[in-house]
Each structure stands twice: as C-alpha cells, then as structure tokens.
C-alpha cells in the first residue's frame, strides 16, 4: 500500500483534471449549450419519472403490494446502475490508473474516489429512489413519517452497495476487455443481450407466465433488493438489516479487490494480439480506390480505410449496425399486421440506423482517430477540400458495405421482403448520408475531439449532442417524401419529392463543405492542438 497525504493527493488529482478540461474546444457559448440542452432534456425526463414514482408510492396500498413493488423496483434499479453504462457503450468516468503513479496518495483513498465516480453512472437511479423514498415517507400504509429514517437507511445502504459493486464491475470489465478480440466480442455480446428480451417478447418466444415467474423472482429469497425492501417496510426486520449489511460489505470487498488488482497492473491495450490472416485481403481492398482516384485523394482514402478497418471500436460499431440494428427494429415490425409500415420499410430503417451509428466513429468526428497524426494536415500541402472529400468517400465506402450487409440480414430475417424495398434503401440511405456528411464536416472542425481507437466506449461529447438535436431536421426532406406518398398514394410523388431531397442535400453538402474548408484553413493549429492533447487523470469514457 502506498501512503501519503490523502486529502492533498485527491486535491492534486482534481486540480489536474480541471486544468485538462479548462481549455475549451472551438465553439464557445454554442458548444456549452450543446452540452447543456441534451443533459437538461435527459435528466428532466428522469426527474419527471421520479415525481411520478413519488405519486404512486404515496398512494399505493396494501402493505404487501408496496413491499413487492419496492423489491422489484430495487432489482431494476440495481440492474440499470450496473449494466446501463455497458449497454450504452460508455463505462462512465473513472480514474486513469496509468496517470496516477505520480500522486502520493494511498490506494484506499484512490478506491474511495473511484467509488464516488460511480455516482455519475447512477444519477437516474438516485432520482427515482429519491422519489420513491419521499413517497413512501408520506404513505400511511408504509409507516408514514415515523418510518422515514428506516426507509432512508435502507435506501442509503442500497446506494452504497451499488457504488461499491459498480467499482468492482467496472474494474472487472476493464480486465476482461484488455485484449482486443475479447473486448470486441464481449461488448457485442452484451449489447445483443440487452435487446434479447424485447425480441423474445415480440416474437412470442416467451410466454406471459414465464415472464410473470421471472418478475416474482424479485420478491423472494435474500437478494440485495429483497432485504433492502424488508428493511424499508418492516421495523422489526433485524435479520434483513444484517443481510443488507453483509451484502454491502461483500460488495465493498469485491469492488476494492478488483480495483487494487487493476491498480497494480498496467492496463495496456492488446496491441500484441496476433494479426488475422484476413488482413491481407483487407489491405488489398483498401488499395482499390487508387484505381479510381488520383493522388492525394487516393492516398488519403486508402489511409482512412486502413485506419478504420484496423480500429477495434470502428469494427464493433460496423458489425452492430447490421446486427444490433436489425434486432432493435425487427420486434417493432413484428408487432403489427403483416403490411405494417415498419415491416415494409425494415431495410430502410435498419440502413439509416446503421448510417447513424457509423457517424460517431467516422464522418461526425472525421479527425478523431488522427489525434496527434493530424499535424500532417498542416505540414502537407493538401487542400482542405480534398481532405474532406477523401474522408467522406472513405465513409461512403463503409456505408455501402453496411447497406449490403443490411440487405443480406433483412432477406434472412424476412423471406417475403420485396425487392423494391431493398432498392429503396439503396436510394434513401445515400440521400440521408448527404445531410449527415454535411453536418459531420462542420462538426469535425467546430467540435474536434480525440478518440482512443482501443476504447469500446467513450463519452460522445458535444458533437454527438449536436447530432441528436439536428438529426430530425436532417431527416425531414426524406420524411416529407414518405409523407407525400402516403397522402397522395402515388409512387411518382414519392420519387419526385425524393429527387428534390437529393438535390437539396447536394446543395446543403456544397455549402457546408465551403464553410468547413474555411474553418479548417483558419483554425488548423487550434484543431490540431485539440486533437493532440490528452485527458486528465479522470478519464471520461
């Protein structure tokens, strides 16, 4: 164990983190708003949900129903707290252990700081628990105000259990995902398991009785959620309190042991993994643009294709586009009649979904994986327009491959799918890509952000917030074409409006390109500096 002035050590870590974040990226007030608005919307939704839970908990009766509902709610809260960061491809804020060797601070205090960082991944659960606890404190059937201290104690212990368990789960995931192939396979498997229940229910592979038996599991035995509910509802629940305390201590020991294990090992990415025999074929494929394009565009496209195809994070997102996307949209299309809109347009929906997913690792932050190598864009005499055109061309190649894969899995999933719908996807998706590429070029220069190619999950930041805000607007011209076909019941109207959307997209792309080129020429040094700088001792994934 290392010793040292714990308080001053933690203060030094926080100061170093603040200094690493103080330098803002280009964007100023608009960048701050793009960070604030999505956060307000997200936590506003959870605050509204917490208030609804408060109203329900305040009026619910009898006591047995309250206890069962509380136990089930706590089970869902624990699952969300521990699994939601993994399923959203973001493990949350954590200590960058390789940058903490220089701080004279004990391992116990580092673990305490890591546990506190787990609050960031459970703010939603904290809001709902606050609403539930305040509602139960005003419910006579639950004991009223006299039971408020007991309810608060039970929920506080449950929160402490989740914090310690979350630190251990995160450390375990880091260790398991340390090797490249295991990291990709495990992250993909976890993401697919997340939507498996929805698929099973939609396809009626799971009966209602089976689902009810699973939900009854939440109110039986001595599980953490059950004993926490017993403590909250029973003032004579001495054994339950002892069990809750034992669960909390076990979670603390589990989290601390795994954290210390990671602390003593260098968390180096699996760069020593043996290369696959398929890499030769991929390399030859990436050289094909040189047959169609002149230099320097051909060289940039080849470099971009090679970089992305060798990046674990990009490969994962690419595969998830035509697999995870299908699993997400297929239950929706199976929920109605055979001629439902969702079912008939499944190839278009999955293709646009895959296009949107590719944005976070390609066109939406085009220089993200360049990082320090982006200095070449200053030193090399390459016009900015050619850089953007080449990067967009490379992204377009992967979009085309994504669409082909989507078509194959859609045909496998729906044998009666119409060929015209497959062709429609090949027309609609490139039109949507024009608008997304336009906004992506602007985002790449106004909100540049270095990305670690080895990390499976990283905080998308302000550029992703901009995408979420602008995506409905960018999709509007295409949605207008579908609206016209539905209202006028004419494929000719649909084709005309779609052609108009394509022309408008080309104009938007050209205007956005001029703006992005001008910004890159004026702020090359600022952009490269932003891409080259590292993060602080607290990493945000």
C-alpha positions as CSV (number, residue, x, y, z in Angstrom):
1,X,0.0,0.0,0.0
2,X,1.2,3.5,-0.8
3,X,0.9,6.1,1.8
4,X,0.7,9.8,1.7
5,X,-1.4,12.9,2.3
6,X,-4.7,11.6,1.1
7,X,-6.5,14.9,1.1
8,X,-3.8,16.8,-0.8
9,X,-3.4,13.9,-3.2
10,X,-7.1,14.0,-4.1
11,X,-6.9,17.7,-4.4
12,X,-4.0,17.5,-6.8
13,X,-5.9,14.9,-8.9
14,X,-9.0,17.2,-9.1
15,X,-6.8,20.2,-9.9
16,X,-5.1,18.3,-12.7
17,X,-8.4,17.2,-14.1
18,X,-9.7,20.8,-14.0
19,X,-6.7,22.1,-15.8
20,X,-7.1,19.4,-18.5
21,X,-10.7,20.4,-19.1
22,X,-10.4,24.2,-18.7
23,X,-9.2,24.7,-22.2
24,X,-12.3,24.7,-24.3
25,X,-12.7,23.5,-27.8
26,X,-13.8,25.7,-30.6
27,X,-17.5,26.6,-30.2
28,X,-17.7,28.9,-27.2
29,X,-21.2,29.5,-25.9
30,X,-22.8,27.3,-28.6
31,X,-20.6,24.4,-27.5
32,X,-21.7,24.9,-23.9
33,X,-25.4,25.0,-25.0
34,X,-25.0,21.8,-27.0
35,X,-23.7,20.1,-23.8
36,X,-26.4,21.6,-21.6
37,X,-29.5,21.2,-23.6
38,X,-29.4,17.4,-24.0
39,X,-28.5,17.0,-20.3
40,X,-31.5,19.1,-19.3
41,X,-33.8,17.1,-21.5
42,X,-32.4,13.7,-20.3
43,X,-32.4,14.5,-16.6
44,X,-35.7,16.4,-16.9
45,X,-37.2,13.1,-18.2
46,X,-35.9,11.2,-15.2
47,X,-37.0,13.9,-12.8
48,X,-40.5,13.7,-14.2
49,X,-40.3,9.9,-13.8
50,X,-39.1,10.3,-10.2
51,X,-42.1,12.6,-9.5
52,X,-44.5,10.0,-11.0
53,X,-42.9,7.3,-8.8
54,X,-43.3,9.6,-5.8
55,X,-47.1,10.0,-6.5
56,X,-47.5,6.2,-7.0
57,X,-45.6,5.4,-3.8
58,X,-47.5,7.9,-1.8
59,X,-50.9,6.4,-2.7
60,X,-50.1,2.7,-3.1
61,X,-51.6,0.1,-0.7
62,X,-51.8,-2.5,0.8
63,X,-48.5,-3.0,2.6
64,X,-47.8,-6.3,0.8
65,X,-48.1,-4.8,-2.6
66,X,-45.8,-1.9,-1.6
67,X,-43.1,-4.3,-0.4
68,X,-43.3,-6.4,-3.6
69,X,-43.3,-3.3,-5.8
70,X,-40.4,-1.8,-3.9
71,X,-38.4,-5.1,-4.2
72,X,-39.0,-5.3,-8.0
73,X,-38.1,-1.6,-8.4
74,X,-34.8,-2.0,-6.5
75,X,-33.9,-5.0,-8.6
76,X,-34.5,-3.0,-11.8
77,X,-32.5,-0.1,-10.2
78,X,-29.5,-2.4,-9.5
79,X,-29.6,-3.8,-13.0
80,X,-29.8,-0.4,-14.6
81,X,-27.0,1.0,-12.4
82,X,-24.6,-1.8,-13.2
83,X,-25.5,-2.6,-16.8
84,X,-26.7,0.6,-18.4
85,X,-23.2,2.1,-18.7
86,X,-22.0,-1.0,-20.5
87,X,-25.0,-1.3,-22.8
88,X,-24.7,2.4,-23.8
89,X,-21.1,1.8,-24.8
90,X,-19.9,4.2,-22.1
91,X,-18.4,3.0,-18.9
92,X,-18.6,6.4,-17.3
93,X,-15.9,8.5,-15.5
94,X,-13.1,6.6,-13.9
95,X,-9.5,7.1,-12.7
96,X,-6.9,6.7,-15.4
97,X,-4.6,4.4,-13.3
98,X,-1.6,4.9,-15.5
99,X,-1.6,8.6,-14.8
100,X,-1.9,8.3,-11.0
101,X,1.5,6.7,-10.3
102,X,3.0,10.2,-9.6
103,X,0.5,11.1,-6.9
104,X,1.4,10.4,-3.2
105,X,-2.0,9.0,-2.3
106,X,-2.9,5.8,-0.7
107,X,-4.7,3.0,-2.6
108,X,-7.7,3.2,-0.2
109,X,-8.3,6.8,-1.0
110,X,-8.0,6.2,-4.7
111,X,-10.6,3.5,-4.3
112,X,-12.8,5.9,-2.4
113,X,-12.5,8.4,-5.2
114,X,-13.3,5.7,-7.8
115,X,-16.4,4.7,-5.8
116,X,-17.6,8.3,-5.7
117,X,-17.2,8.5,-9.5
118,X,-19.8,5.7,-9.8
119,X,-22.4,8.2,-8.7
120,X,-22.2,9.7,-12.3
121,X,-23.4,6.4,-13.7
122,X,-26.4,6.1,-11.4
123,X,-27.8,9.6,-11.2
124,X,-31.0,8.4,-12.9
125,X,-31.5,5.7,-10.2
126,X,-30.8,8.2,-7.5
127,X,-33.5,10.5,-8.7
128,X,-36.1,7.6,-8.9
129,X,-35.0,6.3,-5.4
130,X,-35.5,9.8,-4.0
131,X,-38.9,10.0,-5.5
132,X,-39.8,6.5,-4.1
133,X,-38.4,7.2,-0.7
134,X,-40.2,10.6,-0.3
135,X,-43.4,9.0,-1.5
136,X,-43.2,6.1,1.0
137,X,-42.5,8.5,3.8
138,X,-45.9,10.1,3.1
139,X,-47.7,6.8,2.8
140,X,-49.6,5.8,5.9
141,X,-49.7,2.2,4.8
142,X,-45.9,2.1,4.6
143,X,-45.5,3.6,8.1
144,X,-45.7,7.4,7.3
145,X,-43.2,9.9,8.6
146,X,-42.3,7.7,11.5
147,X,-40.8,5.2,9.1
148,X,-38.8,7.9,7.2
149,X,-35.5,7.2,9.0
150,X,-35.8,3.5,8.4
151,X,-36.7,4.0,4.7
152,X,-33.8,6.4,4.3
153,X,-31.4,4.0,5.9
154,X,-32.4,1.1,3.7
155,X,-32.1,3.2,0.5
156,X,-28.8,4.7,1.6
157,X,-27.4,1.2,2.2
158,X,-28.7,0.1,-1.2
159,X,-27.0,3.1,-2.8
160,X,-23.7,2.3,-1.0
161,X,-23.9,-1.3,-2.2
162,X,-24.4,-0.2,-5.8
163,X,-21.5,2.2,-5.6
164,X,-19.0,-0.4,-4.4
165,X,-20.4,-3.1,-6.7
166,X,-20.2,-0.6,-9.6
167,X,-16.5,0.0,-9.0
168,X,-15.9,-3.7,-9.0
169,X,-17.9,-4.4,-12.1
170,X,-16.1,-1.7,-14.0
171,X,-12.7,-3.0,-12.9
172,X,-13.7,-6.5,-14.0
173,X,-14.9,-5.2,-17.4
174,X,-11.7,-3.4,-17.9
175,X,-9.7,-6.5,-17.1
176,X,-11.8,-8.8,-19.3
177,X,-11.7,-6.3,-22.2
178,X,-8.0,-5.8,-22.0
179,X,-7.4,-8.0,-25.1
180,X,-8.6,-6.8,-28.5
181,X,-10.6,-9.8,-29.7
182,X,-12.2,-10.5,-26.3
183,X,-13.1,-6.8,-26.0
184,X,-14.9,-6.7,-29.3
185,X,-16.7,-10.0,-28.8
186,X,-17.8,-9.3,-25.2
187,X,-19.1,-5.8,-25.9
188,X,-21.0,-7.0,-28.9
189,X,-22.5,-9.9,-26.9
190,X,-23.5,-7.7,-24.0
191,X,-25.2,-5.2,-26.4
192,X,-27.1,-8.1,-28.1
193,X,-28.3,-9.5,-24.8
194,X,-29.7,-6.1,-23.9
195,X,-32.3,-6.3,-26.7
196,X,-32.9,-10.0,-26.5
197,X,-35.8,-9.8,-24.0
198,X,-37.6,-7.3,-26.4
199,X,-37.1,-9.7,-29.3
200,X,-38.3,-12.7,-27.4
201,X,-41.5,-11.0,-26.2
202,X,-42.2,-9.5,-29.7
203,X,-41.8,-12.9,-31.3
204,X,-43.8,-14.6,-28.5
205,X,-41.0,-16.9,-27.8
206,X,-41.5,-16.2,-24.1
207,X,-45.0,-16.7,-22.6
208,X,-46.6,-14.3,-20.2
209,X,-46.5,-17.0,-17.5
210,X,-42.7,-17.3,-17.9
211,X,-42.4,-13.5,-17.6
212,X,-44.5,-13.4,-14.5
213,X,-42.4,-16.1,-12.9
214,X,-39.3,-14.1,-13.6
215,X,-40.8,-11.0,-12.1
216,X,-41.8,-12.9,-9.0
217,X,-38.1,-13.7,-8.5
218,X,-37.6,-10.2,-7.4
219,X,-39.6,-10.7,-4.2
220,X,-38.2,-13.9,-3.0
221,X,-35.1,-15.1,-1.0
222,X,-32.4,-12.9,0.5
223,X,-31.3,-11.0,-2.6
224,X,-30.0,-7.4,-2.0
225,X,-33.1,-5.8,-3.3
226,X,-35.4,-8.0,-1.3
227,X,-33.6,-7.4,2.0
228,X,-33.4,-3.7,1.3
229,X,-37.2,-3.7,0.8
230,X,-37.7,-5.7,4.0
231,X,-35.7,-3.2,6.0
232,X,-37.6,-0.3,4.5
233,X,-41.0,-1.8,5.2
234,X,-40.5,-3.7,8.5
235,X,-39.3,-2.0,11.7
236,X,-38.7,-5.5,13.2
237,X,-36.6,-6.6,10.2
238,X,-33.3,-7.3,12.2
239,X,-32.2,-10.3,10.1
240,X,-32.9,-8.4,7.0
241,X,-30.8,-5.5,8.2
242,X,-27.9,-7.9,9.0
243,X,-28.3,-9.4,5.5
244,X,-28.3,-6.0,3.8
245,X,-25.2,-5.0,5.8
246,X,-23.5,-8.3,4.7
247,X,-24.3,-7.6,1.1
248,X,-22.9,-4.1,1.3
249,X,-19.7,-5.4,2.9
250,X,-19.4,-8.1,0.3
251,X,-19.8,-5.5,-2.5
252,X,-17.1,-3.3,-0.9
253,X,-14.6,-6.2,-0.7
254,X,-15.4,-7.2,-4.2
255,X,-15.0,-3.7,-5.6
256,X,-11.9,-2.9,-3.6
257,X,-10.1,-6.2,-4.5
258,X,-10.7,-5.8,-8.2
259,X,-9.7,-2.1,-8.2
260,X,-6.5,-2.9,-6.4
261,X,-5.8,-5.7,-8.8
262,X,-6.2,-3.3,-11.8
263,X,-4.1,-0.6,-10.0
264,X,-1.1,-2.9,-9.7
265,X,-1.2,-3.9,-13.4
266,X,-0.6,-1.8,-16.4
267,X,-3.8,-1.7,-18.4
268,X,-2.2,-1.7,-21.8
269,X,-4.4,-2.4,-24.8
270,X,-4.0,-5.8,-26.5
271,X,-1.7,-4.4,-29.2
272,X,0.3,-7.7,-29.2
273,X,-2.6,-9.8,-30.5
274,X,-1.6,-11.8,-33.5
275,X,-2.8,-10.3,-36.7
276,X,-5.6,-12.1,-38.5
277,X,-4.9,-13.9,-41.8
278,X,-7.7,-11.9,-43.3
279,X,-5.7,-8.6,-43.0
280,X,-4.1,-9.3,-46.4
281,X,-7.4,-9.3,-48.1
282,X,-8.5,-6.1,-46.3
283,X,-5.3,-4.4,-47.3
284,X,-5.9,-5.2,-50.9
285,X,-9.4,-4.0,-50.7
286,X,-8.3,-0.7,-49.2
287,X,-5.9,-0.1,-52.2
288,X,-8.8,-0.3,-54.7
289,X,-9.5,3.5,-54.6
290,X,-6.1,4.1,-56.1
291,X,-7.5,2.6,-59.3
292,X,-10.3,5.2,-59.4
293,X,-8.9,8.4,-57.8
294,X,-5.8,10.4,-58.3
295,X,-3.4,11.3,-55.6
296,X,-3.5,12.8,-53.0
297,X,-7.2,11.8,-52.7
298,X,-6.4,8.1,-53.3
299,X,-3.7,8.1,-50.6
300,X,-6.0,9.7,-48.1
301,X,-8.8,7.3,-48.8
302,X,-6.5,4.3,-48.6
303,X,-5.1,5.6,-45.3
304,X,-8.7,6.2,-43.9
305,X,-9.9,2.8,-45.0
306,X,-6.9,1.0,-43.4
307,X,-7.2,3.0,-40.2
308,X,-10.9,2.4,-39.7
309,X,-10.7,-1.3,-40.7
310,X,-8.0,-1.9,-38.1
311,X,-9.7,0.1,-35.3
312,X,-11.5,-2.2,-32.8
313,X,-14.0,0.4,-31.9
314,X,-15.0,1.1,-35.5
315,X,-15.2,-2.7,-36.3
316,X,-17.6,-3.2,-33.4
317,X,-19.9,-0.3,-34.5
318,X,-19.8,-1.5,-38.1
319,X,-20.9,-5.0,-37.1
320,X,-23.5,-3.7,-34.7
321,X,-25.0,-1.6,-37.4
322,X,-26.5,-4.5,-39.4
323,X,-27.0,-6.9,-36.4
324,X,-27.9,-4.9,-33.4
325,X,-29.9,-2.5,-35.7
326,X,-31.9,-5.4,-37.0
327,X,-32.7,-6.8,-33.6
328,X,-33.8,-3.3,-32.4
329,X,-36.2,-2.7,-35.3
330,X,-37.4,-6.3,-36.0
331,X,-39.6,-6.6,-32.9
332,X,-41.3,-3.3,-33.9
333,X,-42.0,-4.6,-37.3
334,X,-43.4,-7.8,-35.9
335,X,-45.7,-6.1,-33.5
336,X,-48.5,-5.2,-36.0
337,X,-50.1,-6.6,-39.1
338,X,-48.0,-8.1,-41.9
339,X,-48.4,-5.0,-44.1
340,X,-47.4,-2.5,-41.3
341,X,-45.3,0.5,-42.2
342,X,-42.4,-0.8,-40.0
343,X,-42.3,-4.2,-41.6
344,X,-42.5,-2.9,-45.2
345,X,-39.7,-0.4,-44.6
346,X,-37.5,-2.5,-42.4
347,X,-34.4,-2.3,-44.8
348,X,-34.7,1.5,-44.9
349,X,-35.0,1.7,-41.1
350,X,-32.0,-0.6,-40.4
351,X,-29.9,1.1,-43.1
352,X,-30.5,4.6,-41.7
353,X,-29.9,3.3,-38.2
354,X,-26.6,1.8,-39.3
355,X,-25.6,5.0,-41.0
356,X,-26.3,7.0,-37.9
357,X,-24.2,4.6,-35.7
358,X,-21.2,4.9,-38.1
359,X,-21.2,8.6,-37.6
360,X,-19.8,8.6,-34.1
361,X,-16.6,6.7,-35.3
362,X,-16.2,8.2,-38.8
363,X,-17.8,11.2,-40.5
364,X,-19.2,13.0,-37.5
365,X,-15.7,13.4,-36.0
366,X,-13.6,12.9,-39.1
367,X,-10.2,13.7,-37.5
368,X,-10.9,11.9,-34.2
369,X,-8.7,8.9,-34.8
370,X,-6.0,11.0,-36.4
371,X,-5.2,12.6,-33.0
372,X,-1.5,13.7,-32.9
373,X,-1.1,12.5,-36.5
374,X,-3.4,15.3,-37.6
375,X,-0.3,17.5,-37.6
376,X,0.1,16.2,-41.1
377,X,-2.9,18.2,-42.3
378,X,-0.9,21.3,-41.5
379,X,2.5,20.2,-42.8
380,X,1.3,18.5,-46.0
381,X,0.4,20.7,-49.0
382,X,-3.1,19.2,-49.3
383,X,-6.1,21.4,-49.9
384,X,-8.7,21.2,-47.2
385,X,-11.4,20.4,-49.6
386,X,-9.6,17.3,-50.9
387,X,-9.1,16.1,-47.3
388,X,-12.9,16.3,-46.6
389,X,-13.8,14.8,-49.9
390,X,-11.5,11.9,-49.4
391,X,-12.7,11.2,-45.8
392,X,-16.3,11.4,-46.9
393,X,-15.5,9.0,-49.8
394,X,-14.0,6.5,-47.3
395,X,-17.0,6.8,-45.0
396,X,-19.2,6.3,-48.1
397,X,-17.5,3.0,-48.9
398,X,-18.3,1.7,-45.4
399,X,-21.8,3.0,-45.7
400,X,-22.2,1.0,-48.9
401,X,-20.8,-2.1,-47.3
402,X,-23.1,-1.6,-44.4
403,X,-26.1,-1.4,-46.7
404,X,-25.1,-4.6,-48.4
405,X,-24.8,-6.4,-45.1
406,X,-28.2,-4.9,-44.0
407,X,-29.8,-6.2,-47.2
408,X,-28.5,-9.8,-46.6
409,X,-29.6,-9.9,-42.9
410,X,-33.0,-8.4,-43.8
411,X,-33.5,-11.1,-46.5
412,X,-32.5,-13.8,-44.0
413,X,-34.9,-12.4,-41.4
414,X,-37.9,-11.7,-43.7
415,X,-38.2,-14.2,-46.6
416,X,-41.2,-12.3,-48.1
417,X,-39.4,-8.9,-48.3
418,X,-40.0,-7.1,-51.6
419,X,-37.1,-6.3,-53.9
420,X,-38.4,-2.8,-54.4
421,X,-37.9,-2.1,-50.7
422,X,-34.3,-3.3,-50.9
423,X,-33.7,-0.9,-53.9
424,X,-35.5,1.9,-52.0
425,X,-33.0,1.5,-49.1
426,X,-30.1,1.9,-51.6
427,X,-31.6,5.2,-52.8
428,X,-32.8,6.7,-49.5
429,X,-29.7,5.9,-47.4
430,X,-27.3,7.9,-49.6
431,X,-29.6,10.9,-49.6
432,X,-29.7,10.9,-45.8
433,X,-25.9,10.4,-45.9
434,X,-25.6,13.7,-47.8
435,X,-27.2,15.6,-44.9
436,X,-25.3,13.7,-42.2
437,X,-22.0,14.2,-44.0
438,X,-22.7,17.9,-44.4
439,X,-23.3,18.3,-40.7
440,X,-20.4,15.9,-39.9
441,X,-17.9,18.1,-41.8
442,X,-19.0,21.1,-39.8
443,X,-18.9,19.2,-36.5
444,X,-15.4,17.8,-37.3
445,X,-13.9,21.3,-37.4
446,X,-16.1,23.1,-34.8
447,X,-16.0,20.3,-32.2
448,X,-12.9,18.2,-32.8
449,X,-12.2,15.6,-30.2
450,X,-9.5,13.0,-30.0
451,X,-10.8,9.4,-29.8
452,X,-9.0,6.4,-28.5
453,X,-9.3,3.6,-31.0
454,X,-8.8,0.9,-28.4
455,X,-11.7,2.1,-26.2
456,X,-15.1,0.4,-26.7
457,X,-17.0,3.2,-25.1
458,X,-16.3,6.9,-24.8
459,X,-18.4,9.9,-23.9
460,X,-19.5,11.2,-27.3
461,X,-19.4,14.8,-26.1
462,X,-20.9,17.9,-27.7
463,X,-20.7,16.8,-31.3
464,X,-23.0,13.8,-30.5
465,X,-25.4,16.1,-28.7
466,X,-25.5,18.2,-31.9
467,X,-26.2,15.1,-33.9
468,X,-29.2,14.2,-31.7
469,X,-30.6,17.7,-32.0
470,X,-30.2,18.0,-35.7
471,X,-31.0,14.5,-36.9
472,X,-34.8,15.1,-37.1
473,X,-34.1,18.2,-39.1
474,X,-31.7,16.4,-41.5
475,X,-34.2,13.6,-41.9
476,X,-37.1,15.9,-42.7
477,X,-36.7,16.1,-46.5
478,X,-36.8,12.3,-46.8
479,X,-39.7,12.0,-44.3
480,X,-41.5,14.6,-46.5
481,X,-41.2,12.2,-49.5
482,X,-42.7,9.3,-47.4
483,X,-45.5,11.6,-46.2
484,X,-46.3,12.6,-49.8
485,X,-46.5,9.0,-50.9
486,X,-48.8,8.2,-48.1
487,X,-51.1,11.2,-48.6
488,X,-51.3,11.1,-52.4
489,X,-50.9,7.3,-52.7
490,X,-48.6,7.9,-55.6
491,X,-45.1,6.5,-56.2
492,X,-44.5,9.3,-58.7
493,X,-45.0,11.9,-56.0
494,X,-42.6,9.9,-53.7
495,X,-40.0,9.8,-56.5
496,X,-40.3,13.5,-57.2
497,X,-40.0,14.5,-53.5
498,X,-37.1,12.1,-53.1
499,X,-35.3,13.7,-56.1
500,X,-35.9,17.1,-54.6
501,X,-34.5,15.9,-51.3
502,X,-31.4,14.6,-53.1
503,X,-30.9,18.0,-55.0
504,X,-31.4,19.9,-51.7
505,X,-28.9,17.6,-50.0
506,X,-26.3,18.2,-52.6
507,X,-26.7,22.0,-52.2
508,X,-26.5,21.7,-48.4
509,X,-23.4,19.5,-48.8
510,X,-21.7,22.0,-51.0
511,X,-22.4,24.9,-48.7
512,X,-21.4,23.0,-45.6
513,X,-18.2,21.9,-47.4
514,X,-17.3,25.6,-48.1
515,X,-17.9,26.5,-44.5
516,X,-15.9,23.5,-43.1
517,X,-13.0,24.2,-45.5
518,X,-12.8,27.8,-44.5
519,X,-12.9,26.9,-40.8
520,X,-10.2,24.3,-41.2
521,X,-7.9,26.8,-43.1
522,X,-8.4,29.4,-40.4
523,X,-8.1,27.2,-37.3
524,X,-5.8,24.4,-38.3
525,X,-3.4,25.0,-35.4
526,X,-6.3,25.1,-32.9
527,X,-7.9,22.0,-34.2
528,X,-4.6,20.0,-34.2
529,X,-3.9,21.2,-30.7
530,X,-7.3,20.0,-29.5
531,X,-6.8,16.6,-31.2
532,X,-3.3,16.2,-29.8
533,X,-3.9,16.9,-26.1
534,X,-4.6,14.1,-23.7
535,X,-7.2,13.8,-21.0
536,X,-6.7,14.3,-17.3
537,X,-6.3,11.7,-14.5
538,X,-10.0,11.1,-14.5
539,X,-11.0,9.6,-17.8
540,X,-14.4,10.0,-19.3
541,X,-15.4,7.1,-21.5
